[in-house]
């Protein structure tokens, strides 16, 4: 078994200029030694439809499930839409959690998020924790990364320029690595 922690990261936003995608890119820059962060784009995943599922999983869903299963841990960057989890993120989780052998079971996960409002993504992350519970993911409790007033924290090129937040993301990744190693046994 490799000592490297393989993390699959994905953002609950489809927008190319999304602050949450930028936060994932920041995380990729800040991974500690012994961690690799692979990013997955949720855009190709169609809206869940049981009739489509009955004909077989779409390729994008099958690939997403495979990547989740292969990862040691997950990193989710969630926006906050109407005080909750964005539909694109919930849809991807719904697809991936379909039986048999749903890949989230027992998977360590860290959450972070960026939003324009003063609370960052606190409400979205709380709702996402409920979803994690439902599919048996194991969310890391602390540290929290809530990027409030995101438009002031990223430069025009999408680089997180707030050093305190960069340090929080680094601490989150370090805690996720330790959590994933602990779950490995």
Beta strands, then each sheet from edge to edge (+ up, - down):
strand 1: 5-11
strand 2: 35-40
strand 3: 73-77
strand 4: 108-114
strand 5: 138-139
strand 6: 145-147
sheet 1: 2+ 1+ 3+ 4+ 5+
sheet 2: 2+ 1+ 3+ 4+ 6+
end
